[in-house]
């Protein structure tokens, strides 16, 4: 078991770091300021993408820093999950870098679904434009009227009618739904209510302009509408699409989701670790630069001990995530379910803890837009729900552990 970056990873990592230092870091603060000014409020229909972002994407693509997450060398960088992990960490230091390299969620997960499970026709229509960064996509799973922490609760329906599928239901927290280039929704709905719980749901590709798809609103997260992406609530009312838009086959929704959510969680968690590294750096630099009561702030009130604890927490989270990535590559997603669940608890919680301490060191500046800490805090806190609640992941870890002793989990 070797977590040392491969030569290929080292090459890409050096190039990503150089690109971020030269092209992203000098303009990111101005980008966020200008983006807020250009896209105020909740009306996603007026949102636009700043030219700077498209310029950065064009530069990255021209340099071959594009679709780095995809293990297919013909379409992406050809990196394994473990090889890509350090690159995901590096991009996590920036709020826009994943988009610049076309490695942002939920598009990465949807591209993986199409790559592994799509038909040739589905790939031609949707995967190509997504890989080119010409369109954006959303994943419609969570519902407002049920406890979506148990995905078998989903009530939105998929019904066959001749050569068509008819979709009904309401979804929310569909990330990217407000983006001007959003064109595709991956819809998961109840298609076979009499089947076993994890064979009842299907995934369907839905072009967003299809009649009956009603985007009702963008949802603010910590009072931020996250333009130009947004997190939307959308109603599907007798939406008709061809049966050819079904992914894999009837009742295969959970099987697809398991494949989709494994490597993608590595990406999320490594980006969390990169964000935590940036927050810790901001904490240390601020603590050394500010003086109170005749001493650097970092030397007051147990702050040095906090720095040590945060360093250890970040390193532990990284090693656990790299182990999960190694296990996915060598034993498959199913064998790594316990490790995937563990990192989904650990990484966002570590990020939240580091950012909270960094905010405290910054004082009033920490809750302003002068530093990215409030945005990073929102990312951390939202991920503890968006990737499934901590409680569900802890239950998975416990179930895997008890299975080693052939003990049934009655909890």
C-alpha positions as CSV (number, residue, x, y, z in Angstrom):
1,X,0.0,0.0,0.0
2,X,1.8,3.1,-1.3
3,X,0.3,6.6,-1.1
4,X,3.3,8.3,-2.7
5,X,2.2,10.4,-5.7
6,X,2.9,8.6,-9.0
7,X,5.2,10.4,-11.6
8,X,2.0,11.2,-13.6
9,X,0.4,12.7,-10.5
10,X,3.5,14.7,-9.7
11,X,3.5,16.1,-13.2
12,X,-0.1,17.2,-13.2
13,X,0.1,18.5,-9.6
14,X,3.1,20.7,-10.5
15,X,1.3,22.1,-13.5
16,X,-2.0,22.6,-11.5
17,X,-0.1,24.4,-8.8
18,X,1.7,26.6,-11.3
19,X,-1.5,27.5,-13.1
20,X,-3.3,28.3,-9.8
21,X,-0.4,30.5,-8.6
22,X,-0.1,32.4,-11.9
23,X,-3.7,32.6,-13.2
24,X,-6.2,32.0,-10.3
25,X,-4.7,33.3,-7.1
26,X,-4.1,36.8,-8.4
27,X,-7.7,37.3,-9.6
28,X,-9.9,35.1,-7.4
29,X,-10.8,37.8,-4.8
30,X,-11.7,40.2,-7.6
31,X,-13.7,37.5,-9.3
32,X,-15.8,36.8,-6.2
33,X,-16.4,40.6,-5.7
34,X,-17.4,41.1,-9.3
35,X,-19.6,38.0,-9.4
36,X,-21.6,39.2,-6.4
37,X,-22.1,42.6,-8.1
38,X,-23.1,41.0,-11.4
39,X,-25.4,38.4,-10.0
40,X,-27.4,39.8,-7.1
41,X,-30.5,38.3,-5.6
42,X,-32.4,35.1,-6.2
43,X,-33.5,35.5,-9.8
44,X,-31.4,32.9,-11.6
45,X,-32.9,33.9,-15.0
46,X,-30.8,37.1,-14.8
47,X,-27.6,35.4,-13.7
48,X,-24.6,35.3,-16.0
49,X,-21.1,33.8,-16.1
50,X,-18.3,36.4,-15.9
51,X,-16.0,36.4,-19.0
52,X,-13.0,35.9,-16.7
53,X,-14.1,32.4,-15.7
54,X,-14.4,31.4,-19.4
55,X,-11.0,32.8,-20.1
56,X,-9.5,30.8,-17.3
57,X,-11.2,27.7,-18.5
58,X,-9.9,28.2,-22.0
59,X,-6.3,28.6,-20.7
60,X,-6.6,25.5,-18.6
61,X,-7.9,23.4,-21.4
62,X,-5.2,24.7,-23.8
63,X,-2.6,23.5,-21.3
64,X,-4.2,20.0,-20.9
65,X,-5.4,20.7,-17.4
66,X,-8.9,19.6,-18.2
67,X,-11.2,16.7,-17.0
68,X,-8.4,15.6,-14.7
69,X,-10.9,13.5,-12.7
70,X,-11.8,11.0,-15.5
71,X,-9.6,7.8,-15.4
72,X,-10.1,7.3,-19.2
73,X,-6.9,8.6,-20.8
74,X,-8.7,9.2,-24.1
75,X,-11.2,11.6,-22.5
76,X,-9.5,12.8,-19.4
77,X,-6.1,12.6,-17.6
78,X,-6.2,8.8,-17.2
79,X,-5.6,9.0,-13.4
80,X,-6.7,6.5,-10.9
81,X,-8.8,7.6,-7.9
82,X,-5.7,7.5,-5.8
83,X,-3.6,9.4,-8.4
84,X,-6.2,12.1,-8.8
85,X,-6.7,12.6,-5.0
86,X,-3.8,15.0,-4.4
87,X,-4.8,17.1,-7.4
88,X,-8.4,17.3,-6.0
89,X,-6.8,18.5,-2.7
90,X,-4.9,21.2,-4.5
91,X,-7.9,22.5,-6.3
92,X,-9.8,22.6,-3.0
93,X,-7.7,25.5,-1.9
94,X,-9.7,27.7,-4.4
95,X,-13.4,28.1,-4.7
96,X,-13.3,28.4,-8.5
97,X,-10.4,26.1,-9.5
98,X,-12.5,22.9,-9.8
99,X,-14.7,24.8,-12.3
100,X,-11.7,26.2,-14.2
101,X,-10.3,22.6,-14.7
102,X,-13.8,21.2,-15.5
103,X,-13.6,19.1,-12.4
104,X,-16.6,20.5,-10.5
105,X,-19.5,18.7,-8.9
106,X,-22.1,17.7,-9.8
107,X,-20.9,17.6,-13.4
108,X,-18.0,15.2,-12.5
109,X,-20.4,12.7,-11.1
110,X,-22.8,13.0,-13.9
111,X,-20.0,12.6,-16.5
112,X,-18.9,9.5,-14.7
113,X,-22.4,8.1,-14.8
114,X,-22.6,8.7,-18.6
115,X,-19.1,7.4,-19.1
116,X,-19.6,4.1,-17.3
117,X,-23.4,3.6,-17.7
118,X,-24.5,5.6,-20.7
119,X,-25.3,4.2,-24.2
120,X,-23.4,5.4,-27.2
121,X,-26.3,7.7,-28.1
122,X,-26.5,9.1,-24.6
123,X,-22.7,9.8,-24.6
124,X,-22.8,11.5,-27.9
125,X,-25.7,13.8,-26.9
126,X,-24.6,14.6,-23.4
127,X,-21.1,13.4,-22.4
128,X,-19.3,15.1,-25.2
129,X,-20.7,18.6,-24.4
130,X,-20.1,18.1,-20.7
131,X,-16.5,17.1,-21.3
132,X,-16.1,20.1,-23.5
133,X,-17.4,22.4,-20.8
134,X,-20.1,23.6,-23.1
135,X,-23.1,22.7,-20.9
136,X,-23.7,22.1,-17.2
137,X,-25.8,19.4,-15.5
138,X,-27.7,18.8,-12.3
139,X,-28.5,15.7,-10.2
140,X,-32.1,15.5,-9.0
141,X,-32.4,13.1,-6.0
142,X,-33.2,14.9,-2.8
143,X,-36.9,15.7,-2.2
144,X,-38.5,18.3,0.2
145,X,-41.4,16.2,1.4
146,X,-39.6,13.1,2.7
147,X,-36.6,12.4,4.9
148,X,-34.1,12.1,2.0
149,X,-31.4,10.8,4.4
150,X,-33.1,7.5,3.6
151,X,-33.0,7.6,-0.2
152,X,-35.5,4.7,-0.5
153,X,-38.1,7.3,0.7
154,X,-38.1,9.0,-2.7
155,X,-41.6,9.5,-3.9
156,X,-41.0,11.1,-7.3
157,X,-42.1,8.6,-10.0
158,X,-41.0,7.2,-13.3
159,X,-43.9,5.6,-15.2
160,X,-43.6,3.8,-18.6
161,X,-46.2,4.8,-21.2
162,X,-45.6,3.2,-24.6
163,X,-42.2,4.4,-25.9
164,X,-42.0,7.2,-23.3
165,X,-41.3,7.6,-19.7
166,X,-43.5,10.0,-17.6
167,X,-41.9,11.7,-14.7
168,X,-43.7,13.4,-11.8
169,X,-42.4,14.8,-8.5
170,X,-40.6,17.6,-6.8
171,X,-36.8,17.8,-6.2
172,X,-34.7,20.3,-4.4
173,X,-31.1,21.2,-3.7
174,X,-30.3,20.5,-7.3
175,X,-26.9,22.1,-7.4
176,X,-26.2,24.1,-10.6
177,X,-29.8,24.4,-11.6
178,X,-29.5,28.2,-11.9
179,X,-26.5,28.1,-14.2
180,X,-27.2,29.7,-17.6
181,X,-25.6,26.7,-19.3
182,X,-27.6,24.0,-17.3
183,X,-29.1,21.7,-19.9
184,X,-29.4,18.2,-18.4
185,X,-30.9,16.8,-15.2
186,X,-30.2,13.2,-14.0
187,X,-33.5,12.4,-12.4
188,X,-33.9,9.5,-9.9
189,X,-37.5,8.3,-9.2
190,X,-39.6,5.4,-8.0
191,X,-40.4,3.1,-11.0
192,X,-41.0,-0.3,-9.4
193,X,-42.7,0.1,-6.0
194,X,-43.2,-3.6,-5.5
195,X,-39.6,-4.6,-5.9
196,X,-36.9,-4.9,-3.2
197,X,-36.1,-1.5,-1.6
198,X,-32.9,-0.9,-3.6
199,X,-34.4,-2.1,-6.9
200,X,-37.4,0.3,-6.9
201,X,-35.8,3.4,-8.5
202,X,-34.5,4.3,-11.9
203,X,-32.4,7.1,-13.3
204,X,-33.5,9.0,-16.3
205,X,-31.8,11.7,-18.4
206,X,-34.0,14.8,-18.7
207,X,-33.2,17.8,-21.0
208,X,-34.1,20.8,-18.8
209,X,-36.1,22.6,-21.6
210,X,-38.5,19.6,-21.7
211,X,-42.2,20.7,-21.2
212,X,-43.3,20.1,-17.6
213,X,-39.9,20.9,-16.0
214,X,-40.7,23.9,-13.8
215,X,-37.7,25.5,-12.0
216,X,-39.5,27.2,-9.0
217,X,-36.7,28.9,-7.1
218,X,-33.1,28.9,-6.0
219,X,-32.5,28.1,-2.3
220,X,-30.1,30.2,-0.3
221,X,-27.5,28.4,1.8
222,X,-26.4,30.6,4.6
223,X,-28.1,33.5,2.8
224,X,-26.0,32.9,-0.3
225,X,-27.7,31.9,-3.6
226,X,-24.3,30.8,-5.0
227,X,-24.6,32.4,-8.4
228,X,-24.1,31.5,-11.2
229,X,-24.8,27.9,-10.1
230,X,-27.5,28.0,-7.5
231,X,-29.2,25.2,-5.6
232,X,-32.7,24.9,-7.0
233,X,-36.1,23.5,-6.3
234,X,-37.7,22.0,-9.5
235,X,-41.1,20.4,-10.1
236,X,-41.6,17.6,-12.7
237,X,-45.2,17.6,-13.9
238,X,-46.0,14.9,-16.5
239,X,-42.6,15.3,-18.0
240,X,-42.3,13.0,-21.0
241,X,-39.0,11.7,-22.4
242,X,-38.1,8.8,-24.7
243,X,-37.5,5.4,-23.1
244,X,-34.0,5.7,-24.6
245,X,-33.3,8.3,-21.9
246,X,-33.3,5.6,-19.2
247,X,-29.9,4.8,-17.7
248,X,-28.9,1.1,-17.7
249,X,-32.3,-0.3,-17.1
250,X,-35.4,-0.3,-14.9
251,X,-34.7,-0.4,-11.1
252,X,-31.0,0.2,-11.5
253,X,-31.0,3.7,-9.9
254,X,-29.3,2.6,-6.7
255,X,-26.7,0.5,-8.4
256,X,-25.8,3.5,-10.6
257,X,-25.7,5.8,-7.6
258,X,-23.3,3.5,-5.7
259,X,-20.9,3.6,-8.6
260,X,-21.4,7.4,-9.0
261,X,-20.9,8.3,-5.4
262,X,-17.7,6.3,-4.6
263,X,-15.0,8.1,-6.5
264,X,-16.9,11.4,-6.3
265,X,-16.7,11.3,-2.5
266,X,-12.9,11.0,-2.7
267,X,-13.0,14.2,-4.8
268,X,-15.2,16.0,-2.3
269,X,-13.2,15.0,0.7
270,X,-9.8,15.8,-0.8
271,X,-11.1,19.2,-1.8
272,X,-12.2,19.6,1.8
273,X,-8.6,18.8,2.9
274,X,-7.2,21.4,0.5
275,X,-9.7,24.0,1.8
276,X,-8.7,23.1,5.4
277,X,-5.0,23.6,4.4
278,X,-5.8,27.0,3.1
279,X,-7.8,27.9,6.2
280,X,-5.0,26.8,8.4
281,X,-2.5,28.9,6.4
282,X,-4.8,31.9,6.8
283,X,-5.0,31.3,10.5
284,X,-1.3,31.0,11.0
285,X,-0.4,34.1,8.9
286,X,-3.1,36.2,10.6
287,X,-2.1,35.0,14.1
288,X,1.6,35.9,13.5
289,X,0.9,39.2,11.9
290,X,-1.4,40.6,14.6
291,X,-0.3,41.7,18.1
292,X,-2.4,41.9,21.2
293,X,-1.3,42.5,24.8
294,X,2.3,42.8,23.6
295,X,2.5,39.4,21.9
296,X,1.5,37.8,18.5
297,X,-2.1,36.6,18.7
298,X,-1.0,33.1,17.8
299,X,1.0,32.9,21.1
300,X,-2.1,33.8,23.2
301,X,-4.9,31.7,24.6
302,X,-3.8,28.3,23.7
303,X,-3.7,29.1,20.0
304,X,-0.4,27.2,19.4
305,X,-2.0,24.0,20.8
306,X,-4.9,24.6,18.5
307,X,-2.6,24.8,15.5
308,X,-1.0,21.5,16.5
309,X,-4.4,19.8,16.9
310,X,-5.6,21.1,13.5
311,X,-2.4,20.0,11.8
312,X,-2.9,16.5,13.2
313,X,-6.6,16.4,12.2
314,X,-5.9,17.4,8.6
315,X,-3.1,14.9,8.2
316,X,-5.3,12.1,9.7
317,X,-8.2,13.0,7.4
318,X,-5.9,13.0,4.4
319,X,-4.5,9.5,5.2
320,X,-8.0,8.1,5.7
321,X,-9.1,9.5,2.4
322,X,-6.1,8.3,0.5
323,X,-6.7,4.8,2.0
324,X,-10.3,4.9,0.8
325,X,-9.1,5.9,-2.6
326,X,-6.6,3.1,-2.6
327,X,-9.3,0.6,-1.6
328,X,-11.6,1.8,-4.4
329,X,-8.9,1.3,-7.0
330,X,-7.8,-2.1,-5.7
331,X,-10.9,-3.7,-4.3
332,X,-13.9,-1.7,-5.8
333,X,-16.4,0.7,-4.4
334,X,-18.5,-2.0,-2.6
335,X,-15.5,-3.2,-0.6
336,X,-14.7,0.4,0.4
337,X,-18.2,1.4,1.6
338,X,-17.0,1.7,5.2
339,X,-14.1,3.8,4.4
340,X,-16.1,6.0,2.0
341,X,-18.7,6.6,4.8
342,X,-15.9,7.4,7.2
343,X,-14.3,10.1,5.1
344,X,-17.7,11.6,4.4
345,X,-17.9,12.3,8.2
346,X,-14.3,13.1,8.9
347,X,-13.3,15.5,6.0
348,X,-16.1,18.0,6.2
349,X,-16.0,18.0,10.0
350,X,-12.3,18.7,9.9
351,X,-12.8,21.5,7.4
352,X,-15.5,23.0,9.6
353,X,-13.3,22.9,12.7
354,X,-10.3,24.4,11.0
355,X,-12.4,27.2,9.4
356,X,-14.1,28.0,12.7
357,X,-10.8,28.4,14.4
358,X,-9.5,30.6,11.5
359,X,-12.5,32.8,11.8
360,X,-11.9,33.2,15.5
361,X,-8.3,34.3,14.9
362,X,-9.4,36.8,12.2
363,X,-11.9,38.4,14.5
364,X,-14.4,40.6,12.6
365,X,-12.5,40.1,9.4
366,X,-13.2,36.4,9.6
367,X,-17.0,36.9,9.0
368,X,-16.5,39.4,6.2
369,X,-15.9,39.0,2.5
370,X,-12.3,40.1,2.8
371,X,-11.2,36.5,3.4
372,X,-12.9,33.4,2.0
373,X,-13.6,31.8,5.4
374,X,-17.4,32.2,5.5
375,X,-17.6,30.6,2.1
376,X,-15.4,27.7,3.2
377,X,-17.4,27.3,6.4
378,X,-20.6,27.2,4.3
379,X,-19.1,24.5,2.1
380,X,-18.1,22.4,5.1
381,X,-21.4,22.7,6.8
382,X,-23.5,22.0,3.7
383,X,-21.4,18.9,2.8
384,X,-22.3,17.4,6.1
385,X,-25.8,17.2,4.7
386,X,-25.3,17.2,0.9
387,X,-23.3,14.0,0.9
388,X,-25.7,12.5,3.3
389,X,-26.0,13.3,7.0
390,X,-23.2,12.3,9.4
391,X,-25.5,10.0,11.3
392,X,-26.2,7.8,8.2
393,X,-22.5,7.5,7.4
394,X,-21.7,6.6,11.0
395,X,-24.4,3.9,10.9
396,X,-22.7,2.5,7.8
397,X,-19.3,2.5,9.5
398,X,-20.8,0.7,12.5
399,X,-22.7,-1.8,10.3
400,X,-19.5,-2.7,8.4
401,X,-17.6,-3.0,11.7
402,X,-20.3,-5.3,13.3
403,X,-20.3,-7.5,10.2
404,X,-16.7,-8.5,11.0
405,X,-18.1,-10.2,14.2
406,X,-21.3,-11.5,12.5
407,X,-23.3,-9.3,14.9
408,X,-26.6,-7.8,13.7
409,X,-26.9,-4.1,14.1
410,X,-30.2,-3.5,16.0
411,X,-29.7,0.2,16.1
